[in-house]
Amino acid sequence: MTNEFIHYEKISRATWQSLHRKTTPPLTEEELDSIKSFNDQISLQDVTDIYLPLAHLIQIYKRSKEDLAFSKGIFLQRESKSQPFIIGISGSVAVGKSTTSRLLQILLSRIFPEASVELVTTDGFLYPNSILNERNILNRKGFPESYDMESLLDFLDQLKNGQDVDIPVYSHEIYDIVPDKTQRVQAADFVIVEGINVFQTPHNSRLYITDFFDFSIYVDAAVEDIESWYLDRFLKLLSFAQDDPNNYYYRFTQQPISEVKDFAHQVWTSINLTNLQNYIEPTRNRAEVILHKSKNHEIDEIYLKK
């Protein structure tokens, strides 16, 4: 084990799946297909082997948090207020964070039928393209300076205080924040916050975003595998855009495929790989659990913080 994983216990898939009694996955094959990203691969076997034990672990953390809040309430001689259990999910572009987040949302809502489960992506906290252009950093979209991190911190703080919050909405189709559109996020029993930046520290802030998380997951894979998945996803996005001139990817459908592949590779190398190596991967050890994916998208190793 390398030094970067020294604070983690490495668990094989075979060992991990034995940590939870075998049960039928609480969702169908069709439901699973409907939530997975179109270039991701995940099976009901993965749900049984990986995600049900993970949901069980989250259950343990939630119970522990509630017990601590109850004990603190007794110590302070006042009733403890109910707070959302916030789960942060990070990892590279194209590594499968969205699929993991949507799957956990379904599993938690089925395992806790009385509980409400909200899912938020931090894309909504990107500055609009107009501001990025103004600051001459549109080509650094996704890098730390392209996010309104103070607003993200305020949002998490309001959630922790039990308030419902309206946040901006980002569209990958128009590659920008959608004007005059918001998402109402309730201070639910569970709130999943997913994004490449959720373990990062805002500039000039004494707060870590992770300070607000009760549980955190980093989805990991070899760099060459993530690159392959990114390029595959980029090309597949063109098929969704070919009949929609308003779609950001439509312009690529009018170009020779060799040029498109060269452009996608250049974007990966100059933007996504740089962002991953300099800003995303260095935050990996802030996660409670690291899910490592192999070349075929299967999770082969799990790292649990000691």
N, C-alpha and C positions, 0 to 999 in steps of 0.2 A: 504493500500500500504506500502510495506517495505521501509526502508531508501534508499536501493540501487536503487529504482525506483523513488526517490523523485523529480528528475529533469525531469521526463517524465509524459506525459498525457496518461493514460490508456484508450484505445478505444476498445470497443467490436466489434466483426465481423459485427454485425447488423448495428452499427453506422457507421463503416468504409465504408461499401459497399454503404451507402446512400450518401457518400461525393462526388460521381462521377456519372454523369448521365449515365443511362444504355445504353450500346452500345453492338453491336455484337463483341465478341472476334476476333481480327484480325489474328487468326490462326485456323487451323482445328484440330479435334480430333487426326488425324493421325500425324500431326506435333507435337502436344503435347506429344503423346506417344513416338515419336522419340527422344525427348530431355530429357525426365525425366530419372533419374537414375533407374536402374531396380528394386531396392527395395523401391522406392519412390512411393507415391500415390498423384496424383494431377488431378483435373478435370477442364473442361472448366468453371464450376461454380466458382471454385477457381480463375480462371483468371479474370472473371467478378467481383467477390466480393472483391478480395484482390489486384491482381496485376495491374489491370487497374487504380484503384485509386492511387496505389503506383507510377505508371508511370506518372500519372498526377501531383503528388507531385514533382517528379523529374523534370518535365517540369517547375514547378514554381521555383525550386531552380536554374535551368539552366538559366531561364530568369533573375532571380535576380543577378546571377553571371555576366551575360552579361551587365546588366544595371550598375553594380558597375564598371566593367572594362571600360565601355564607359565614366562614370563620372570621373574616375581616369585619363583617357586619356585627358579629357578636362582640368582637374586640372593641369596635368603635361605638357599640351600643346603639346601632341604627340599622334599619332594614337596607339590605344591599339592592341597588337598582339593577334590573335586568339589562344586559348589553348584548349586542350581536356578537356571534362568534365569527371572527373575520379570518379568512383563509387567503393567503397571498400565493400566487402561482407565477413563476418567472421561467425564463429560458430564452433561447435564441428565436429569431424570426424563423418560421417554417419547421420548428421542432415538434409541434403538436400540442402547444399549450391550450389552444382553444378547445380541442377535442377533450383533453383531460378535464378542463373546467366544466364543459357542458355535461360530461359524463358524471362528474362528482355532484353537480347540481341535481341531476336526476336521482342518483343513488341516495343522496342525503334526504331528498324529499320523500323517497319511498321507505327508507329506513326509519325516518322520523316523520310519520304521516301527519302529525299535528304541527310540524314546523314549517315556516316559510323560508325559502332559499332564494336569494338574489344573486345575479351574476353581473359583474361590471368589468369592462375592459378599459385600460387606461388610455386607449386611443383618443377618447373624448377629451383628454387633457392635453393633447397636442395643440400648439398654437395654430390658428387658422393660417392658410397659405399666404394670405395678405400680410400678416405680421412676419412670417418667416421670410418672405420676399423683402420686406422693409428692412429686416435685420441681415439680409444677405446670407441666410442659412437654410434656404429651402433644400439645398443638396445635403443637408445634415439632419433631415427629418428622421426622427427615431433616436438621435443622439440626445444626451441629457438636456442640452440647452434648448431643444425644440419643444420641451414640455413645460406647461405651467405647473411646476411642482408645488408651489405654494397653494394653489387651488386644490390640488390633489390632497395635500396635507389637511387643508380646511375641511374637505369632503369627508375624509376618514375621521377627523375629530368630531364632526357633527354626527356622523353615524354612531360613533362610540358613545355619544351623549344621548342616543336614542331618537335623533331627529331624522325625518325623511328629507332627502336632498334631491334637487333637480340638477343634472349634469349635462354638458354638451354631448352631441352625438357625432361620431366620425363615420364617414362612408368611404370604403375602399373603392367603390365604383367611381366616385368623383374625386377621390384622393384628397379629401378636404373635410373640415368640419361642416356639417349641414347647417345652413343659416336658419335661425328661428326654430330649431328643433331641440328638444331636451328629453332626457330619460329620467323619469321619477324613480329614485332608488329608495326603497323603504328600509328602515332600520330593522331588518328581518332577523329571524333566529340565527340564520347563517348568511354571510355575505362573502362571495368569492370574488376576489379582485385579481384580474389576470393582466399581465403586460410585461414587456421586456425590461421595464424600469422600476418594478415594484420593490426591489431590494436596494435601490440606490439612495444615496443621501443627497437631499436638495442642497444646492450651493448656498453657503452662508446660513445654514440652518443647524441647530443643535439637535434636531430630531431626525431619526431614521424613520423611513416609512414603515420598516419592519417593527417599529415600536408599537404599531397599531394592530399587528397580526397576532392571532392566537395560535396559528399553525401556518407553516409555509412549505412550499414544494418547489423544487427546481427540476425542470425537465431537461435532461442532458443527452448528448450524443456526440460521436466523433465529428470533428469539423467537416471532414470530407463527405460524410453522410448527410449532414445538414445542408451543405452546398448542393448536393445532388437533389435533395428534396425541394430546396428553394427554386432551382432552375426548372424542375419538373412542374412545380406549382405555377411559376411565372408563365410557362407555355400553356398550361391548362386554363389559366385565366383568360387567355386570348379567345378561347372557344366561347366563353360567356359574353365576350365583348363584341364579337364580329358583326352583330346586327344592331348595335347600340352606339351611335356616334357620340353620345354624351358620356360614355364610359371612358375612364382614364386609359384603359388598355386598348381601346378601339384603334388608335393611331398605329399600334404595333401590328395590327392585322393587315395593314396596308403595305407592310415592308417585307422584303425577302426574309425567310425564316433564318437564314444564316446571320443576317444583320441583327435580328431580334435576339438570337442566342448569344451573339457577341456582346450586345448591350446588357442583357441580363447577367452575363458573367462579370462584366465590368462593374455593374451595380453591386453584385455580391462582394467582389473583391474590395472596392473602394469605400463602400458604405457598410453593408451588413457584417462582413467579416471583421472590419476595423472596429465597429461598434461592439461586436461580440467579444473580441479579444481585449479591448481596452475598458469596456464599461459593464458588460453584462456578465461574462464568465467570472470576473473578479468578485462578484457578489454571491457566487454560488454557495459558499460556505456559511451564508446567513440563513440558509434553509434548514428546516427540521429534517426534511426527507429529500433525497435526490433520487429521481427515477432515471436510470440510464437506459437508453434505447440502442438496440443493435441495428444493423444495416436494413433489416426487413421491418423496422418500426416496432419490433417486439421489445418489451422491457425485459432485460436479461439480468440486471443487477439493481439492487436498492441499497442506498446508503442512509442509515438512520443515525441522527446525531446522538452521541453518547450522553 
